[in-house]
Amino acid sequence: MRDGRVLQGTAVQIVKGMQDIAFGVERLPLGEYVDWVVANALRFESLALRVQGETDEEKAASLVDEMLRTGLATRK
């Protein structure tokens, strides 16, 4: 992550790890959390994350891909 944190695993594991360290979203279902991240990326970073998918797994994978594409995250 841009703040230096390292998350690893499947896309779902990475997104759940992000959710674990976020404030006030611990009770959101994973798909809703992804939507929250997308909204906040636009609001605070002016980045439009093009997340697609119907299932939590698809949305999580799409979110990770978009975060890599936009520079919100990098691979190590």
VOBA-1610 file (N, C-alpha, C; in pm, whole numbers, padded with zeros to 5 digits, always signed):
BEGIN
Met+00084-00117+00000Met+00000+00000+00000Met+00089+00124+00000Arg+00032+00236-00037Arg+00112+00359-00042Arg+00164+00400+00095Asp+00098+00357+00203Asp+00144+00395+00336Asp+00252+00301+00389Gly+00297+00208+00304Gly+00405+00118+00342Gly+00359-00016+00396Arg+00232-00031+00419Arg+00181-00160+00468Arg+00189-00262+00357Val+00216-00385+00397Val+00224-00495+00301Val+00111-00592+00331Leu+00029-00614+00231Leu-00080-00712+00241Leu-00054-00818+00135Gln-00078-00942+00171Gln-00056-01049+00074Gln-00164-01154+00087Gly-00176-01234-00017Gly-00275-01340-00020Gly-00360-01329-00144Thr-00475-01390-00139Thr-00569-01377-00249Thr-00626-01236-00248Ala-00695-01202-00356Ala-00757-01069-00361Ala-00855-01050-00245Val-00932-01152-00214Val-01028-01143-00103Val-00953-01123+00028Gln-00844-01194+00049Gln-00766-01178+00171Gln-00706-01039+00181Ile-00659-00986+00070Ile-00602-00852+00069Ile-00708-00748+00103Val-00824-00758+00039Val-00931-00661+00064Val-00983-00673+00207Lys-00995-00795+00258Lys-01035-00811+00398Lys-00931-00751+00492Gly-00803-00764+00457Gly-00697-00702+00536Gly-00708-00551+00536Met-00742-00494+00421Met-00765-00350+00413Met-00882-00311+00501Gln-00988-00389+00497Gln-01107-00360+00576Gln-01076-00367+00725Asp-00992-00461+00763Asp-00957-00477+00904Asp-00888-00354+00962Ile-00816-00280+00879Ile-00743-00164+00931Ile-00816-00032+00905Ala-00930-00039+00837Ala-01011+00081+00812Ala-01105+00107+00930Phe-01142+00232+00950Phe-01228+00268+01061Phe-01374+00275+01019Gly-01461+00214+01100Gly-01604+00228+01082Gly-01667+00144+00973Val-01592+00049+00919Val-01646-00034+00811Val-01642-00183+00841Glu-01611-00215+00965Glu-01592-00355+01002Glu-01718-00441+00985Arg-01833-00379+00985Arg-01957-00456+00973Arg-02013-00461+00830Leu-01949-00391+00739Leu-01996-00394+00601Leu-01965-00529+00537Pro-02058-00581+00458Pro-02024-00698+00377Pro-01911-00660+00281Leu-01834-00757+00237Leu-01716-00729+00157Leu-01749-00648+00031Gly-01855-00683-00039Gly-01893-00610-00160Gly-01924-00464-00132Glu-01991-00437-00022Glu-02020-00298+00015Glu-01893-00225+00056Tyr-01801-00295+00119Tyr-01673-00233+00154Tyr-01599-00192+00027Val-01599-00278-00074Val-01535-00244-00201Val-01597-00117-00258Asp-01730-00109-00256Asp-01798+00013-00304Asp-01755+00135-00224Trp-01737+00119-00093Trp-01693+00227-00005Trp-01552+00274-00045Val-01463+00178-00073Val-01327+00212-00115Val-01330+00290-00246Val-01410+00244-00340Val-01422+00311-00470Val-01469+00455-00450Ala-01572+00474-00369Ala-01626+00608-00344Ala-01522+00698-00277Asn-01447+00645-00183Asn-01347+00724-00113Asn-01226+00754-00199Ala-01190+00664-00289Ala-01079+00691-00381Ala-01114+00809-00471Leu-01239+00816-00513Leu-01283+00927-00596Leu-01289+01056-00513Arg-01344+01046-00395Arg-01364+01162-00309Arg-01233+01223-00259Phe-01141+01139-00214Phe-01020+01189-00149Phe-00896+01190-00239Glu-00894+01103-00340Glu-00777+01092-00427Glu-00805+01137-00570Ser-00932+01167-00599Ser-00975+01201-00736Ser-00939+01091-00836Leu-00946+00967-00789Leu-00918+00851-00874Leu-01046+00772-00895Ala-01077+00747-01021Ala-01195+00666-01055Ala-01150+00521-01072Leu-01182+00439-00974Leu-01151+00297-00981Leu-01265+00227-01054Arg-01233+00160-01162Arg-01334+00093-01244Arg-01351-00052-01198Val-01412-00067-01085Val-01432-00201-01027Val-01554-00266-01091Gln-01536-00389-01131Gln-01644-00466-01192Gln-01657-00599-01122Gly-01770-00662-01143Gly-01791-00796-01090Gly-01922-00807-01016Glu-01971-00926-01007Glu-02097-00952-00937Glu-02072-01013-00799Thr-01972-01099-00789Thr-01945-01167-00662Thr-01840-01090-00582Asp-01831-01121-00453Asp-01728-01060-00369Asp-01589-01088-00426Glu-01567-01210-00473Glu-01437-01248-00526Glu-01402-01167-00650Glu-01498-01150-00740Glu-01475-01071-00861Glu-01450-00925-00828Lys-01529-00870-00737Lys-01512-00730-00699Lys-01378-00708-00629Ala-01338-00800-00543Ala-01210-00787-00473Ala-01095-00793-00572Ala-01100-00887-00666Ala-00993-00898-00766Ala-00987-00772-00852Ser-01101-00721-00891Ser-01107-00600-00971Ser-01053-00480-00893Leu-01086-00471-00765Leu-01036-00361-00681Leu-00884-00366-00672Val-00829-00482-00646Val-00683-00494-00636Val-00619-00455-00770Asp-00673-00503-00880Asp-00620-00467-01012Asp-00624-00316-01034Glu-00735-00254-00998Glu-00749-00109-01016Glu-00656-00031-00924Met-00636-00079-00805Met-00543-00011-00714Met-00400-00018-00769Leu-00365-00130-00828Leu-00233-00143-00890Leu-00224-00052-01012Arg-00329-00049-01092Arg-00330+00032-01215Arg-00313+00181-01184Thr-00377+00227-01078Thr-00376+00369-01045Thr-00262+00411-00952Gly-00186+00315-00902Gly-00076+00348-00813Gly-00113+00356-00666Leu-00237+00321-00632Leu-00273+00318-00490Leu-00204+00203-00418Ala-00159+00106-00494Ala-00085-00008-00439Ala+00021-00049-00542Thr+00124-00117-00494Thr+00228-00170-00582Thr+00256-00314-00544Arg+00313-00386-00637Arg+00356-00525-00610Arg+00498-00523-00560Lys+00527-00614-00470Lys+00666-00627-00422Lys+00720-00760-00464
//
